[in-house]
């Protein structure tokens, strides 16, 4: 959700902070702010509603000066987007930035009000600033006051603090929200995401749950739950984790769509042989775990949940084992029955999705044989807390609407089907077929991307519409769900995805000449039934757009547009048909003039409930 940056250096740090915010803006863009301590020890604070560019303009007019500071880009939870609600929040000489939710903020606010503190915002974060100020009256040090503060907070947080009475340092802590430390030469940093700090360092420490860190220009000190000093554990990230340049593309989403062939090649590299999926790619213990797997339970949110729905078809058809797919935010709050020998699979692009993490933690005392995560961010919390992991290798994804991470999740799930299936009902011939299909996938996706210009013209039909319907059958039904979600996310057109066979059970009542209908029509055993479903739509006068296998006999007619998609194996077909619905959503959003990369009310990483 929100993005945090902090720096202590021997040079001016305002530009480091602002560049960090630009790189974190995908996490939230309702407002932004910066606070620095100048050479006189005075706190300077600048905040603006809107995007980071608004803050940058304000800083150019009145440049903030200082060698230590914190900054924040906000996605609103408590309190509407406004300058008063923007971080950093202040109390005396203290400034605070926060990502998360303080669940007991109302009771804390009430107590602080009785102590004489006046609140200017509607946020839960301002409570932190005043409470820290209050604790500093009797604490022996800033670290002591921070410890007392954290003991009183309930909820999830990544928090960073500067104090005019304790210059030359930033204090920070995390519980439930991500935070990393960046290591420099004569300067050190904190941030929500390594991406924020890539221009200044490639060495990071990923803070664990409950840890507190104090950074100065010279050193980094980390303290655990029991306040003991924690040994440093720095890692170095390579340049593949930096991808903040749009290049020649108009939007990050467009760039990321067209990066998919290369992203798929990366996730396949070193994971398949000529005949088999290489089990060791999932971890040293993977083989012993996979031999015992009798069922799979997939837990995810949003687009990741839809990839799990596709995988359910794959696991049951090809591997011959039962597969449950759960929405993380629902699973964590209900009683569940775990089948014997069940592998828990969590899916998250960021590895910091709050509900998915909570589901994983709640599963620790359940009877799962192991936990495995699919994730795009090495060293993320989900990766560190899972027994096994497989990196998506999609490269950094900036656009809020997921594209290349979605397709790579599907690829990695198909790899998992192969790896587990070989110990169940997937014979050698079937395993080889799966591997051969995956090897063709990058080229098939490249060919499918050539439909871009045709889809751009079709997108014009959607610009003045308020509703749309996406249809699919079998393993392509989740692709219809994803197509509808993409259109909703970035064009703000209400859209729904349905199994085509369910038309007569309700949705057909909504179909008229003002509702475009998009159908995914691969050349599988359900194609004739799908054609019948589409005739029902056509009879109601709807504008019909069909993405059909190039060998499927389906003619264009008035108000019926058919785009031929390259033929491919049924195994990879759901992945291939993802591409046209992504392109359609993208071009509709461009025509409508929406903010494609940063759609309203949404953030890339959902780190709060």
C-alpha positions in Angstrom: 0.0 0.0 0.0 1.9 3.1 1.2 5.6 3.6 0.4 8.3 4.6 2.9 11.8 5.9 2.3 14.4 7.1 4.9 18.0 8.2 4.5 20.9 9.2 6.8 23.9 10.5 4.9 26.9 12.9 4.8 25.3 14.8 1.9 21.9 16.4 1.1 19.3 13.7 0.9 16.1 15.3 -0.5 16.7 14.0 -4.0 17.4 10.5 -2.8 14.1 10.6 -0.9 12.1 12.0 -3.9 13.5 9.5 -6.3 12.7 6.7 -3.8 9.1 8.0 -3.8 8.9 8.0 -7.6 10.0 4.4 -7.6 7.4 3.5 -4.9 4.5 5.4 -6.3 3.0 2.2 -7.6 2.3 1.4 -3.9 0.1 4.5 -3.4 -0.6 7.8 -5.0 -3.2 9.7 -3.0 -0.7 12.1 -1.4 3.0 12.4 -0.7 5.3 14.1 1.8 8.8 14.6 3.0 10.5 15.6 6.3 14.1 16.5 6.8 16.3 17.7 9.7 18.4 20.7 8.6 21.9 21.6 9.9 20.3 23.7 12.7 18.3 20.6 13.9 15.0 22.1 12.7 12.3 19.9 11.2 11.2 20.8 7.7 8.1 19.1 6.4 6.4 19.4 2.9 3.2 17.5 2.0 0.9 17.6 -1.0 -2.2 15.9 -2.1 -1.9 13.9 -5.3 1.0 12.2 -6.9 4.7 12.5 -6.2 5.1 15.0 -9.0 3.1 17.5 -6.9 5.5 17.1 -4.0 8.5 17.4 -6.3 7.1 20.7 -7.7 6.7 22.0 -4.2 10.2 21.0 -3.2 11.6 22.9 -6.2 9.8 26.0 -5.1 11.1 25.7 -1.5 14.0 23.2 -1.5 14.2 21.2 1.7 17.7 20.8 3.1 19.1 18.2 5.3 21.3 15.1 5.7 18.6 12.9 7.3 15.0 12.5 6.5 12.0 10.3 5.7 9.4 10.4 3.0 6.1 8.7 2.1 3.6 8.1 -0.7 0.1 7.3 0.6 -2.7 5.0 -0.3 -5.6 6.1 2.0 -7.1 3.8 4.6 -8.1 6.1 7.5 -9.0 9.6 6.4 -9.7 10.9 2.8 -6.8 11.9 0.5 -5.8 15.4 1.6 -2.7 17.4 2.5 -3.7 17.3 6.2 -3.9 13.5 6.1 -0.6 13.2 4.1 2.4 11.8 5.9 4.8 12.6 7.5 2.8 13.4 10.6 4.5 15.5 13.3 4.5 16.1 17.0 6.9 18.6 18.3 10.2 17.8 16.7 9.2 14.3 15.7 8.1 13.2 12.2 6.6 9.8 11.4 5.7 7.8 8.3 3.7 4.6 8.4 2.4 1.8 6.2 -0.3 -0.4 7.7 -3.3 0.0 10.0 -3.2 0.7 13.7 -6.3 -1.2 14.9 -6.4 0.4 18.4 -5.9 4.0 17.2 -9.3 5.2 18.5 -8.5 4.3 22.1 -5.0 5.6 21.8 -6.3 8.9 20.3 -8.8 9.2 23.2 -6.0 8.8 25.8 -3.7 11.2 24.0 -6.4 13.8 23.7 -6.9 13.7 27.5 -3.1 14.3 27.8 -3.6 17.6 25.8 -2.5 16.5 22.3 -4.4 18.1 19.4 -5.0 16.0 16.3 -5.0 17.8 12.9 -5.7 14.7 10.7 -8.2 11.8 10.5 -5.4 9.2 10.2 -4.4 6.4 12.5 -0.7 7.4 11.9 -0.9 10.7 13.7 -1.5 8.7 16.9 2.1 7.2 16.5 3.7 10.6 16.3 1.9 12.0 19.5 2.4 8.7 21.4 6.1 8.7 20.6 6.4 12.3 21.7 4.6 11.4 25.0 6.9 8.4 25.7 10.1 10.5 25.0 9.2 12.6 28.0 10.3 9.8 30.3 12.3 7.5 28.0 16.1 7.1 28.3 16.6 7.2 24.6 14.8 7.3 21.2 15.2 3.6 21.0 13.7 3.1 24.5 10.8 5.3 23.5 10.3 3.4 20.3 10.2 0.1 22.2 7.5 1.5 24.5 5.6 2.8 21.5 5.6 -0.5 19.7 4.4 -2.4 22.8 1.2 -0.3 22.6 0.4 -0.6 18.9 -2.0 -3.2 17.7 -2.3 -4.0 14.0 0.1 -4.0 11.1 2.9 -1.5 10.5 6.1 -0.4 8.9 7.0 2.8 10.7 10.0 5.2 10.3 10.8 8.1 12.6 13.1 11.1 12.8 13.5 13.4 15.9 15.0 16.8 16.1 16.3 16.0 19.6 18.1 12.9 18.3 19.6 14.0 15.0 21.6 12.0 12.5 19.5 8.8 12.8 16.3 7.2 11.6 14.5 4.6 13.7 12.2 2.1 12.0 10.3 -1.0 12.8 8.0 -3.6 11.1 5.2 -5.9 12.0 3.0 -7.2 9.2 4.2 -4.7 6.6 7.5 -4.9 4.6 10.6 -2.9 5.3 14.2 -3.2 4.1 17.4 -1.6 5.0 19.8 -0.4 2.3 23.5 -0.3 3.0 25.7 2.4 1.5 29.1 3.9 1.9 28.9 6.7 4.5 25.1 6.5 4.3 22.3 4.1 5.0 18.7 3.8 4.0 15.3 2.2 4.8 12.4 1.6 2.4 9.3 -0.4 1.8 10.8 -2.1 -1.3 14.4 -2.5 -2.6 13.2 -0.9 -5.8 13.2 2.5 -4.1 16.9 2.4 -3.4 18.3 0.8 -6.5 19.9 4.0 -7.7 22.0 4.2 -4.5 22.7 0.6 -3.4 22.4 -3.1 -4.3 23.0 -4.4 -0.7 20.0 -4.9 1.5 18.8 -6.4 4.8 15.2 -7.6 4.8 13.8 -7.0 8.3 12.0 -9.8 10.0 8.7 -9.5 11.9 8.9 -7.5 15.0 12.4 -6.1 14.4 13.5 -2.5 15.2 16.3 -0.8 13.4 18.4 2.3 14.0 20.3 3.7 11.1 23.0 6.4 11.1 25.4 7.4 8.3 28.0 5.1 9.8 26.2 2.0 11.0 23.0 -0.1 11.1 21.8 -1.6 14.4 18.9 -4.2 14.4 17.1 -5.3 17.5 14.8 -8.3 17.9 11.7 -9.0 19.9 13.7 -9.3 23.1 15.5 -6.0 22.3 18.8 -8.0 21.7 21.1 -6.9 18.9 20.5 -9.0 15.7 23.4 -10.1 13.6 23.5 -8.4 10.1 22.4 -10.5 7.2 23.0 -8.4 4.0 22.2 -9.7 0.6 23.2 -8.3 -2.8 20.6 -8.0 -5.6 21.5 -8.1 -9.2 20.4 -5.6 -11.9 17.5 -7.8 -13.0 15.5 -6.5 -10.1 15.6 -3.0 -11.5 13.1 -2.2 -14.2 11.8 1.3 -13.5 12.4 2.6 -17.1 9.4 2.5 -19.5 11.8 2.6 -22.5 9.9 3.5 -25.7 6.5 2.3 -24.4 3.7 4.7 -23.5 2.9 2.9 -20.2 4.4 0.4 -17.9 1.5 -1.9 -18.6 2.2 -1.9 -22.3 5.8 -2.6 -21.7 5.1 -5.4 -19.3 2.6 -7.0 -21.7 5.2 -7.1 -24.4 7.9 -8.4 -22.0 6.0 -11.6 -21.5 7.8 -13.8 -24.0 11.1 -12.9 -22.3 9.6 -13.3 -18.8 8.3 -16.7 -19.7 11.7 -17.8 -21.0 13.3 -16.6 -17.7 10.9 -18.6 -15.6 11.5 -21.8 -17.7 15.3 -21.4 -17.7 16.9 -24.2 -15.7 13.6 -25.7 -14.7 12.9 -28.1 -17.5 15.0 -30.7 -19.3 14.2 -32.3 -22.6 11.7 -34.6 -20.9 10.9 -33.5 -17.4 10.2 -30.6 -15.1 13.3 -30.4 -12.8 12.0 -30.9 -9.3 15.0 -29.4 -7.6 14.0 -26.0 -9.0 11.4 -25.9 -6.1 14.1 -26.5 -3.4 16.3 -29.2 -2.0 13.4 -30.8 -0.1 11.0 -30.6 -3.0 11.3 -34.2 -4.2 10.7 -35.8 -0.9 7.6 -33.5 -0.4 6.2 -34.0 -3.9 6.4 -37.8 -3.6 3.9 -37.6 -0.7 1.5 -35.0 -2.1 -2.1 -36.3 -2.3 -3.9 -33.0 -2.7 -3.2 -29.3 -3.3 -4.7 -26.3 -1.7 -4.0 -23.0 -3.4 -4.5 -19.7 -1.5 -4.3 -16.3 -3.2 -6.0 -12.9 -3.9 -7.1 -11.0 -7.0 -5.5 -12.1 -10.3 -3.4 -14.6 -8.4 -6.6 -16.3 -7.3 -7.6 -16.7 -10.9 -4.3 -18.4 -11.8 -5.2 -20.8 -9.0 -8.5 -21.6 -10.6 -6.8 -22.5 -13.9 -4.4 -24.7 -12.0 -7.3 -26.6 -10.4 -8.3 -27.8 -13.9 -4.6 -28.8 -14.6 -4.0 -30.6 -11.3 -7.2 -32.7 -11.6 -7.0 -33.4 -15.3 -3.3 -34.1 -15.7 -1.9 -34.9 -12.3 -5.1 -36.7 -11.1 -5.1 -35.2 -7.6 -7.7 -33.0 -6.0 -7.1 -29.2 -5.8 -8.9 -26.6 -3.7 -8.6 -22.9 -4.5 -9.3 -20.4 -1.7 -9.5 -16.6 -1.5 -7.0 -15.8 1.2 -9.2 -13.1 2.9 -12.0 -15.7 3.3 -9.9 -18.7 4.2 -8.3 -17.1 7.2 -11.7 -16.4 8.9 -13.4 -19.7 8.5 -13.0 -23.3 9.7 -11.4 -25.5 7.1 -10.9 -29.2 6.6 -7.4 -30.2 5.3 -7.3 -33.4 3.3 -4.5 -35.8 4.2 -1.2 -35.1 2.5 -2.2 -31.7 1.3 0.4 -29.2 0.0 -0.4 -25.6 0.7 0.5 -23.3 -2.3 0.4 -19.6 -1.8 0.6 -17.2 -4.7 1.6 -13.5 -4.5 3.4 -11.2 -6.9 4.9 -9.1 -4.1 5.2 -11.7 -1.4 3.7 -9.1 1.1 0.0 -9.5 0.5 -1.5 -9.3 4.0 -4.3 -11.8 3.6 -2.1 -14.4 1.9 0.6 -14.0 4.6 -2.0 -14.4 7.3 -3.4 -17.6 5.6 0.1 -19.0 5.5 0.7 -18.2 9.2 -2.7 -19.6 10.2 -1.8 -22.8 8.4 1.3 -23.5 10.5 -0.8 -25.5 13.0 -2.8 -27.3 10.4 -2.0 -30.7 9.0 -0.3 -29.6 5.7 2.7 -31.7 4.7 4.5 -28.4 3.6 4.0 -24.9 2.3 5.2 -23.7 -1.1 4.9 -20.1 -2.5 5.1 -18.7 -6.0 6.4 -15.2 -5.7 8.1 -12.5 -7.8 10.2 -10.9 -5.1 13.2 -12.7 -3.6 13.6 -12.4 0.2 10.0 -11.2 0.6 8.2 -12.2 3.7 6.2 -15.0 2.0 9.3 -16.5 0.6 11.1 -16.4 3.9 8.2 -18.0 5.8 7.4 -20.8 3.3 9.0 -24.3 3.3 9.5 -24.2 -0.5 9.5 -21.4 -3.1 9.6 -20.8 -6.8 10.4 -17.4 -8.1 8.3 -16.1 -10.9 11.4 -14.4 -12.6 9.0 -11.9 -14.3 11.2 -8.9 -13.5 9.8 -6.0 -11.6 6.2 -5.2 -12.4 5.3 -1.5 -11.9 1.7 -1.3 -13.3 -0.9 -1.9 -10.7 -2.8 -4.3 -13.0 -0.8 -7.5 -13.2 0.2 -8.9 -16.6 3.5 -10.6 -16.9 3.4 -11.7 -13.3 0.0 -13.3 -14.0 1.3 -15.3 -17.0 4.4 -16.4 -15.2 2.3 -17.6 -12.3 0.4 -19.8 -14.7 3.7 -21.1 -16.2 5.0 -21.9 -12.7 1.8 -23.6 -11.7 2.0 -25.8 -14.8 5.6 -26.6 -13.8 4.3 -27.6 -10.4 1.6 -29.8 -12.1 4.4 -31.5 -13.9 6.7 -31.9 -10.9 3.9 -33.4 -8.7 2.1 -35.2 -11.5 5.0 -37.4 -12.2 4.5 -39.1 -8.9 0.7 -39.5 -9.6 -1.1 -40.0 -12.9 1.1 -38.0 -15.3 3.0 -40.7 -17.2 6.3 -40.1 -19.2 4.5 -39.3 -22.4 2.2 -36.8 -20.7 5.1 -35.3 -18.9 7.0 -34.9 -22.2 3.9 -33.3 -23.8 3.8 -30.8 -21.0 7.4 -29.9 -21.3 7.2 -29.6 -25.1 4.2 -27.3 -24.8 6.0 -25.1 -22.3 9.0 -24.8 -24.7 6.8 -23.6 -27.5 5.0 -21.0 -25.2 7.4 -18.0 -25.7 7.1 -18.1 -29.5 3.3 -18.6 -29.4 3.0 -15.6 -27.1 5.1 -13.6 -29.5 2.8 -14.5 -32.3 -0.3 -13.6 -30.3 1.1 -10.2 -29.5 1.0 -9.4 -33.2 -2.8 -9.1 -32.7 -2.2 -5.8 -30.9 -3.2 -3.5 -33.8 -6.4 -5.4 -34.5 -7.3 -5.4 -30.8 -6.6 -1.7 -30.6 -9.3 -1.1 -33.3 -11.8 -3.3 -31.6 -11.2 -1.5 -28.3 -13.0 1.6 -29.8 -16.3 -0.4 -29.5 -16.0 -0.4 -25.7 -15.2 3.3 -25.0 -18.8 4.5 -24.5 -20.0 1.4 -22.8 -20.8 1.0 -19.1 -20.9 -2.8 -18.9 -19.2 -5.8 -20.5 -19.5 -9.5 -20.2 -16.6 -12.0 -20.6 -17.3 -15.7 -21.4 -15.2 -18.8 -21.3 -15.5 -22.6 -20.6 -13.4 -25.1 -18.7 -9.9 -23.8 -17.9 -10.6 -20.7 -19.9 -13.4 -19.6 -17.6 -10.8 -18.1 -15.2 -9.3 -16.2 -18.1 -12.7 -14.7 -18.7 -12.7 -13.6 -15.0 -9.2 -12.1 -15.5 -10.3 -10.3 -18.6 -13.2 -8.7 -16.8 -11.0 -7.8 -13.9 -8.5 -6.1 -16.1 -11.2 -4.0 -17.8 -12.6 -3.0 -14.5 -9.2 -2.1 -13.0 -8.0 0.3 -15.6 -10.9 1.5 -17.7 -13.5 1.6 -14.9 -16.1 -0.2 -17.0 -18.2 -2.6 -15.0 -17.4 -6.1 -16.3 -18.2 -9.7 -15.3 -16.7 -13.0 -16.2 -19.0 -16.0 -16.5 -18.8 -19.7 -17.6 -20.6 -19.6 -20.9 -22.9 -22.4 -19.9 -24.3 -20.3 -17.1 -25.7 -17.6 -19.5 -29.3 -19.0 -19.2 -29.0 -19.0 -15.4 -29.1 -15.3 -15.0 -26.6 -13.2 -17.0 -28.5 -13.4 -20.3 -31.1 -11.1 -18.8 -28.6 -8.3 -19.0 -27.5 -8.8 -22.5 -28.6 -6.2 -25.0 -27.2 -4.1 -27.9 -25.5 -1.9 -25.4 -23.4 -4.6 -23.7 -20.4 -5.9 -25.5 -19.6 -9.6 -24.9 -16.1 -11.0 -25.2 -15.6 -14.8 -25.6 -12.5 -16.9 -25.3 -12.9 -19.8 -27.9 -10.0 -22.2 -28.1 -10.3 -25.2 -30.3 -11.0 -27.7 -27.5 -13.8 -30.3 -26.8 -16.1 -27.6 -25.6 -16.0 -25.4 -28.7 -19.3 -26.5 -30.2 -21.1 -25.9 -26.9 -19.5 -22.5 -26.7 -20.7 -21.7 -30.2 -24.3 -22.4 -29.1 -23.8 -20.2 -26.1 -22.6 -17.4 -28.4 -25.6 -17.8 -30.6 -27.8 -17.0 -27.6 -25.8 -13.8 -27.1 -26.0 -12.8 -30.8 -29.8 -13.3 -30.8 -30.1 -10.6 -28.1 -28.3 -8.1 -30.3 -25.1 -7.8 -28.3 -21.8 -6.6 -29.8 -19.8 -9.9 -29.9 -16.0 -10.1 -29.8 -14.5 -13.6 -30.1 -10.9 -14.6 -29.6 -10.9 -17.9 -31.4 -8.3 -20.6 -32.3 -7.2 -20.1 -35.9 -8.6 -23.5 -36.9 -12.0 -22.9 -35.4 -14.7 -22.3 -38.0 -16.4 -19.1 -36.9 -17.4 -16.4 -39.3 -17.6 -12.7 -38.8 -21.0 -11.1 -39.3 -22.8 -7.9 -38.4 -21.9 -7.1 -34.8 -19.6 -10.2 -34.6 -15.9 -9.7 -34.7 -13.6 -12.8 -34.7 -9.9 -12.6 -34.0 -7.8 -15.6 -34.8 -5.4 -16.7 -32.1 -2.4 -18.9 -33.0 -3.1 -22.6 -32.4 -1.3 -24.2 -29.5 -1.4 -27.1 -27.1 -4.4 -27.3 -24.8 -2.0 -27.4 -21.9 -0.8 -23.8 -22.5 -4.0 -22.4 -24.1 -5.2 -20.6 -21.0 -1.9 -18.7 -20.9 -2.0 -17.8 -24.5 -5.6 -16.5 -24.3 -4.6 -14.2 -21.5 -2.7 -12.0 -23.9 -5.7 -10.8 -26.0 -7.8 -9.9 -23.0 -4.8 -7.9 -21.5 -4.4 -6.0 -24.8 -8.1 -5.3 -25.0 -8.2 -3.8 -21.5 -5.1 -1.8 -22.1 -6.4 -0.2 -25.3 -9.8 0.5 -23.9 -8.2 2.4 -21.0 -6.0 4.4 -23.3 -9.0 5.4 -25.4 -10.8 6.4 -22.3 -7.9 8.5 -21.0 -7.6 6.8 -17.6 -4.4 6.5 -15.6 -3.4 3.1 -16.9 -0.5 2.4 -14.6 -2.0 3.8 -11.4 -5.8 3.4 -11.5 -7.9 5.1 -9.0 -8.4 3.6 -5.5 -5.9 0.8 -6.1 -2.4 0.0 -5.1 0.1 -2.6 -6.3 0.9 -4.3 -3.1 -2.0 -4.9 -0.6 -0.3 -5.0 2.7 -3.3 -4.3 4.9 -6.7 -6.0 5.3 
